[in-house]
């Protein structure tokens, strides 16, 4: 299968390319230099000439706080860029996977959000990603919407690497403890996406690593596991704080628990635990001299 991968330079696009190649598929990797997704003519030309069977759409505007001041740019990428790709997929009658986010929900309560639950985004980023979902659903029949959260991977900036860098320069790290969700290791997610692209079990899905935690819990585990490589992380004190103590321009949901039952129903394998994913990620960082 020939699969176009957008956002190829990002951490998820990078891992999706690797996985497709490993399983014998042919990834056609594009980033903004090869295909500006906000340019409908460019999108149509690339998808048509590439002769692909599917698109895994990883490209997105993901600067959550900056999005509050750049709504038009964020929307042009996350909504209308997605629509451009969907229209081209419709013209070629090919399937599409769209990566969305837990930020489509308002994060109230303690429930696990289901794929069909009502969406009510709290910030511009979440709103534009949800608008992308709606454009996709209006345009295509052969689509997957895969919502993820707290992504981390080898080829990009993420929370894990930020905490590791802070741990090298700070004895005490203050981290929010009242926002709950699940990390997503892009190498694990790539395996699921590359299974999905070969199926016809279309629809909305949630896909994160198993288990839930707060950002504080996540950071404690990062320091604990990283100390196996560098003992200085053992002395880092991680202190819990509230969201009120660390205000951000964009509001974040307190509850990002997402139900993955639909994966089971349709025969897809769930991702491993987030602790196991973190262990493998840190090992990969260390082996690639990035830790």
N, C-alpha and C positions, 0 to 999 in steps of 0.2 A: 504494500500500500504506500502511495506517495501522500505525505501529509505536510501541509504548510504550517509552520510554527511562527506566530508573530511574537514580538518581544523576545527575540532569540538571544539577546545579550543579557537579559534578566536572569534571576536565579531559577525561576521555574522554566522559562524557555530553554535555558541551558540544559537542565536535567531532562526535559522532555526530548530534546534532540538526542541525548545520550541513550535514553531508553528506547526510542524508536529504532535507532541504529542497532542496538543490542538485540532486539527481537526481529531484525531482518527487514524492517520497513525503511523507507527513504524519506528522511526529513528535508524539507525545503525551508531553510532558515532565513527569516527576514526580520530586520529591525527598521528603524525610521529611515536609515540611509537607502535601503532597498525598496521600502514601501511605506509611504506616509499614509496611515490609515484614515486620516481626515480628508484625503484627496480621493474622491470616489473613482475618478478615471484611473489613477495609479493602482488602486486596489483591483479594479476590474481587469486591468491589463496584466498584472502579476498573476492573479488567480487563474485567469484564462490561459495565459502562456505557460504556466507551470504544470498544467495538466494533472492537478492533484485530485485525490479522492476525498479529502477531508481537510478541515482547518482546525487547529487547536490554537485558540486566540488567547495568548498570555499577555499581550501588550495592554498597558493601562496607565492612566495618570493615578499615582498612588501616594502623592505627597499630601497627606490628609489635612494637616493644618494649613498649608499653602493654598489648598483648594478653596478654603473659605474666602480668600481674596482673589481667586482666579476661577470663578465659576464657569465662565464662558469657555476658557481653555480646557478645563476639566471635562465639561460636557461635550465639547467637540471631539475629545478622544474617547471617553468612556461610553457616551451614548451614540453620537453620530458616527464615530469611527467603527463602532460595533455594527451599526446599521449598514454602513458601506460594505463591510465584509459579509454580512448576512444577505444583502441583495445579490452580491456576486455568487455566493453559495447557492442561492435560489436559482440564479440564471444557469448555473452549471449542474444543478440537482445533486449537490454534494452535502455531506453532513458537517456540522460545526459544533465545537465545544467552546463554551464561554466561561471564563473564570470570574466568579463573583465573590461576594464577601459577607461576613457576618454583620457588617455595618448596615445592611439593608433593614435590620431589625432595630427597635427602639431600646431593647435590652432591659425591659422591666421584668419583675418577678424572678422566680427561680426555676421556671420550667425549661425543658429542652425544646428549642424552636424546631418545628417541622418544616420540610421544604415547601409545603402549601400554606403555611401560616401567613397572615397578613403582614405586609411590610410597611414600616414607618420610620424611615431613616432619620437620624439625628443631625447629620452633617452633609455637606455638599458632596463629598466623596461617595458616601453611601447612597445618596440620592441619585447621582449620575450613574453609578453602577446598577442600581435598580432600574433606571430608565433604559440602560442597555439591555437588561433582561427583557423588559417589556417590548422593546423594538425587535429583539430576536424572536420572541414568541409570536409577535404579529406577522413576522416575515417568513419564518421557516417552520417546517414540520419535523425535519431531521436535525434536532438540536439537543444538546446537553447543556444545562446550566449547573455549574459545580461551585458551590459556595465554600470558601475556606476561611481560615483565620490565623493570625499570628505566624505568618510564613517565615521560614528561615531556610537558607540553602548556601551552597558553596560560592556561587558566582554573584555576589551582591551584598548590599548593606542590609542588616536586619538587627532585631533586638538582641540576639545572642552575642553577636560580635560587638555591639555597643556596650553590653554589660561586661564582656571580657576586657575591652579597652578601658572601661572605667575601673575595673578591678586592679588594673596595673598601676593606676595613678591615685586611687582613693582607698582609704582604709574603711570608710563607711559609705555604703550606697543606700539611698532611700528610694523605695520602689512601691508603687501603688498596689494595695492589697484588696481593694474592693471591686475590682473588675475581674470577672471570672470567664474563662473560655478554654480553648484547647490550641496548643501549638500545631503547626503543620510543617513537616519536613518535606521540602520540595522533591527530594529524591524518591520518597515514598509516594507522594502524590502523583509523580510522573508515571509510576507503574500503573496506578489506577486509571489515569487518563488514557494511557496507551492501550489498556484493556478495553476501555469504553469505546474508543474510536473504532474498534473492530466489531462493535455490537450495534444492535438497533433498539436498545432499551432506553429510549429517549425520555427526556424530562428534566426536572429539577432534582438536584442531589446536594447533600452536605457531605463534605469529606475533610476530616482533620485526623490527626493522630489520636488514638484512644486515650481517654482519661481527661480530667479537667483540673484546672489550677488557676491561681491568680498570677499576675505578673510578679508579685513578691515570691510566691512558691516557685515559679519558673526560675527566677534569679538565684534563689537558694540552691536549687538543683544544678544550675550552671556552675556556680562556684564550687560546689561539692565535687562534681565530675571533673571540672577543669583542674582541680588540685592534684589529680592523678598524674598530670603532665607537668604542672608548675606548682610546687608547694606553696608559693606565696599567696595563692588564692584562698588557702585555708584560713588566713588571718583576716580576710575581708568580712566585715560585719554588714549584713543586709538588714535594714530596718524597714518595717512596714509603715506606709502612710496612706492617707485617704486621697481620693480624687480631688477633693476640695483643697488639699495641701499642695497639689501639683496641677494647677489650672492650665488648660490648653485651649487654643483658639477654637478647635473643633470639639464638639461634645462626643464622648465615647460611650457606648453601651456598657452598663454594669454587668449584664447577663448575656454572654455570648455562647451559652451552652446550645449545641445544635444536635438534633437527633440524626443518626446515621442509619436508622432502620431500613430505609429504602434501598441502601446498598445490599443488605442481606436479602431483601425480597427479590431483587433482580439478579442475584447471583454474583455480585461483585465482592471481592475480598476487602475487608476493612484494613485500614492502616495500622501498623504496630503502635504500642504505647508511646506516648511522647517522651518518656524517660529513656526508652530504648533508642528512639530516634535521635535524641540529643547525644547519647553515648556514641552512636555511629557517626554523627556529624562532627563531634569534637575530635574523634579519631581521624576523620578525613581531613579536617583542618590541620591537625598536627602532622599527618603524613605529607601534606602538601605545603608544609612550613608556613601556614597562615595563622597558626595559633600562637 
